[in-house]
């Protein structure tokens, strides 16, 4: 495995030291860059050198999402994993849409953090079980009331299953197939099967078209 340069964006010195200790004992890590806030991060000349960024969300000068977006712009090859106590579904989705490929809760132990880094290097999207559960619950909205006759005609023939609606809602958030499969707890081989069924039922040829049709029919908000 190549030697890694890892950035830690964390304002709490105790947590920053804990993460540094974990990474220092992880053999592939060669260099660790510490940033206490967004300002220190944006002023750094080392952003292009960082292979993995572990980023907090709640920072003294704003949200870590700003730094996630910056890193995604200046170094798109960097793998960004959020490590935060924030567990709001909207914030989680915003972080992922801004470029994060994983989201861990700060309660995760050292083994889970190292495994998550290895998972990210393998092309997967590490997400804490508690965070994944939170996202799924946010997607499981109450069923809509029975539409009026005109709308009923528009919805006729869709017959999407609850799981297919969850898949479509997740993809509508801008996630990749791998990220959606991870959040929904299904394999990367199963998700395309659901997608094909969705396309067939909505008579669509691609994701954008399927999402637009679903919104027109009231299947998605």
C-alpha positions as CSV (number, residue, x, y, z in Angstrom):
1,X,0.0,0.0,0.0
2,X,1.3,3.5,-0.9
3,X,2.2,5.9,1.9
4,X,-0.6,8.2,2.8
5,X,-0.9,11.8,3.7
6,X,-3.9,12.4,6.0
7,X,-5.6,15.7,7.0
8,X,-7.5,16.1,10.2
9,X,-10.0,19.0,10.4
10,X,-11.0,19.2,14.0
11,X,-11.1,22.0,16.5
12,X,-11.2,19.9,19.7
13,X,-7.6,19.2,20.6
14,X,-8.5,16.1,22.6
15,X,-10.3,14.5,19.6
16,X,-7.6,15.7,17.2
17,X,-4.9,14.1,19.4
18,X,-7.0,10.9,19.5
19,X,-7.3,10.7,15.8
20,X,-3.6,11.5,15.4
21,X,-2.7,8.7,17.7
22,X,-4.9,6.3,15.8
23,X,-3.4,7.3,12.4
24,X,0.2,7.3,13.8
25,X,-0.2,3.6,14.6
26,X,-1.6,2.9,11.1
27,X,1.5,1.8,9.1
28,X,0.5,3.3,5.7
29,X,0.2,6.8,7.1
30,X,3.3,8.8,6.5
31,X,2.3,12.4,7.3
32,X,-0.6,14.0,9.3
33,X,-1.8,17.5,8.7
34,X,-3.8,19.2,11.5
35,X,-6.3,22.0,11.0
36,X,-8.3,23.6,13.8
37,X,-10.8,25.5,11.6
38,X,-11.9,26.3,8.1
39,X,-9.5,29.3,7.9
40,X,-6.4,27.3,8.7
41,X,-7.6,24.7,6.2
42,X,-8.2,27.1,3.4
43,X,-4.8,28.9,4.0
44,X,-2.9,25.6,3.8
45,X,-0.5,24.9,0.9
46,X,-0.7,21.2,1.6
47,X,-4.2,20.5,0.3
48,X,-2.9,19.0,-3.0
49,X,-0.8,16.6,-1.0
50,X,-3.6,15.1,1.2
51,X,-4.9,11.7,0.2
52,X,-7.5,11.4,3.0
53,X,-9.3,14.1,4.9
54,X,-11.1,13.4,8.2
55,X,-13.4,16.4,8.7
56,X,-15.6,17.6,11.5
57,X,-18.7,19.5,10.7
58,X,-19.1,21.9,13.7
59,X,-16.2,24.3,13.6
60,X,-15.6,27.6,15.4
61,X,-15.7,29.6,12.1
62,X,-18.6,27.8,10.4
63,X,-19.4,24.4,9.0
64,X,-16.8,21.9,7.9
65,X,-18.9,21.4,4.7
66,X,-17.2,24.6,3.4
67,X,-13.8,22.9,3.7
68,X,-15.2,19.7,2.2
69,X,-16.4,21.6,-0.9
70,X,-13.0,23.4,-1.1
71,X,-11.1,20.2,-1.0
72,X,-13.4,18.6,-3.6
73,X,-12.6,21.6,-5.9
74,X,-8.8,21.7,-5.4
75,X,-8.1,18.0,-4.9
76,X,-10.8,15.8,-6.3
77,X,-8.7,12.7,-5.7
78,X,-8.8,13.2,-1.9
79,X,-11.1,10.8,-0.1
80,X,-13.1,12.8,2.4
81,X,-14.6,11.1,5.5
82,X,-16.7,13.1,8.0
83,X,-16.1,12.3,11.6
84,X,-18.7,14.2,13.6
85,X,-21.1,14.2,16.5
86,X,-23.7,15.8,14.2
87,X,-26.4,13.3,13.3
88,X,-28.9,15.4,11.5
89,X,-30.0,13.8,8.2
90,X,-30.0,17.0,6.3
91,X,-26.4,17.7,7.3
92,X,-25.3,14.2,6.5
93,X,-26.8,14.4,3.0
94,X,-25.3,17.9,2.5
95,X,-21.9,16.6,3.4
96,X,-22.1,13.7,1.0
97,X,-23.4,15.9,-1.8
98,X,-20.5,18.3,-1.2
99,X,-17.9,15.6,-1.7
100,X,-17.7,13.4,1.4
101,X,-17.6,9.7,0.6
102,X,-18.2,8.5,4.1
103,X,-19.7,9.7,7.4
104,X,-18.6,8.3,10.8
105,X,-19.9,9.2,14.2
106,X,-17.4,10.4,16.8
107,X,-18.3,7.5,19.1
108,X,-16.7,5.0,16.6
109,X,-13.6,3.3,18.0
110,X,-10.1,3.2,16.5
111,X,-10.7,-0.1,14.7
112,X,-13.8,1.2,12.9
113,X,-11.9,4.4,11.8
114,X,-9.0,2.4,10.4
115,X,-11.4,-0.1,8.7
116,X,-13.3,2.9,7.3
117,X,-10.2,4.4,5.8
118,X,-9.3,1.0,4.2
119,X,-12.9,0.7,2.9
120,X,-12.7,4.2,1.3
121,X,-9.3,3.2,-0.3
122,X,-11.1,0.2,-1.7
123,X,-13.7,2.4,-3.4
124,X,-16.5,1.9,-0.9
125,X,-18.4,4.4,1.2
126,X,-17.9,3.9,5.0
127,X,-20.9,5.1,7.0
128,X,-21.6,4.4,10.6
129,X,-24.6,2.1,11.2
130,X,-26.3,4.8,13.3
131,X,-25.9,7.3,10.5
132,X,-27.1,4.9,7.8
133,X,-30.2,4.2,10.0
134,X,-30.8,7.9,10.3
135,X,-30.7,8.5,6.6
136,X,-33.1,5.6,5.9
137,X,-35.6,6.9,8.5
138,X,-35.5,10.3,6.8
139,X,-36.3,8.7,3.5
140,X,-39.2,6.7,4.9
141,X,-41.8,9.5,4.7
142,X,-45.5,8.7,5.5
143,X,-47.4,7.6,2.5
144,X,-49.1,10.4,0.6
145,X,-52.9,10.8,0.8
146,X,-54.9,9.3,-2.1
147,X,-54.7,11.7,-5.0
148,X,-57.6,13.2,-6.8
149,X,-59.0,11.6,-9.9
150,X,-56.7,13.5,-12.3
151,X,-53.6,12.8,-10.3
152,X,-54.7,9.1,-9.9
153,X,-54.6,8.8,-13.7
154,X,-51.1,10.2,-13.7
155,X,-50.0,7.7,-11.1
156,X,-51.7,4.8,-12.8
157,X,-49.3,2.1,-13.9
158,X,-46.4,3.2,-11.7
159,X,-46.9,0.6,-8.9
160,X,-43.5,1.2,-7.4
161,X,-42.7,-0.9,-4.3
162,X,-41.7,0.9,-1.1
163,X,-38.1,-0.3,-1.6
164,X,-38.1,1.1,-5.1
165,X,-39.4,4.5,-3.8
166,X,-36.6,4.5,-1.2
167,X,-34.0,3.7,-4.0
168,X,-35.4,6.5,-6.1
169,X,-35.4,9.0,-3.2
170,X,-31.8,8.1,-2.3
171,X,-30.6,8.5,-5.9
172,X,-32.6,11.8,-6.2
173,X,-30.3,13.1,-3.4
174,X,-27.4,12.9,-5.8
175,X,-25.7,9.8,-4.4
176,X,-23.8,7.3,-6.5
177,X,-25.0,3.8,-6.9
178,X,-22.4,2.6,-4.4
179,X,-23.3,5.2,-1.8
180,X,-27.0,4.5,-2.2
181,X,-26.5,0.8,-1.9
182,X,-24.5,1.3,1.3
183,X,-27.1,3.6,2.9
184,X,-30.0,1.3,2.0
185,X,-28.2,-1.8,3.2
186,X,-28.3,-3.7,-0.1
187,X,-25.5,-5.0,-2.3
188,X,-24.1,-3.0,-5.2
189,X,-25.4,-5.8,-7.5
190,X,-28.9,-5.6,-6.2
191,X,-29.4,-1.8,-6.6
192,X,-29.2,-1.8,-10.4
193,X,-32.0,-4.4,-10.5
194,X,-34.3,-2.0,-8.6
195,X,-33.2,0.8,-10.9
196,X,-34.1,-1.2,-14.0
197,X,-37.5,-2.0,-12.5
198,X,-38.1,1.7,-11.7
199,X,-37.1,2.8,-15.2
200,X,-39.5,0.2,-16.7
201,X,-42.4,1.2,-14.5
202,X,-41.9,4.9,-15.1
203,X,-41.1,4.4,-18.8
204,X,-37.8,6.2,-18.3
205,X,-34.4,5.9,-19.8
206,X,-32.2,7.5,-17.2
207,X,-32.0,8.7,-13.6
208,X,-33.0,12.3,-14.3
209,X,-36.0,11.4,-16.4
210,X,-37.2,8.9,-13.8
211,X,-36.9,11.4,-11.0
212,X,-38.8,14.1,-13.0
213,X,-41.5,11.6,-13.9
214,X,-41.8,10.5,-10.2
215,X,-42.1,14.1,-9.1
216,X,-44.8,14.9,-11.7
217,X,-46.8,11.9,-10.5
218,X,-46.5,12.8,-6.9
219,X,-44.3,9.8,-6.0
220,X,-41.5,12.0,-4.9
221,X,-41.9,15.4,-3.3
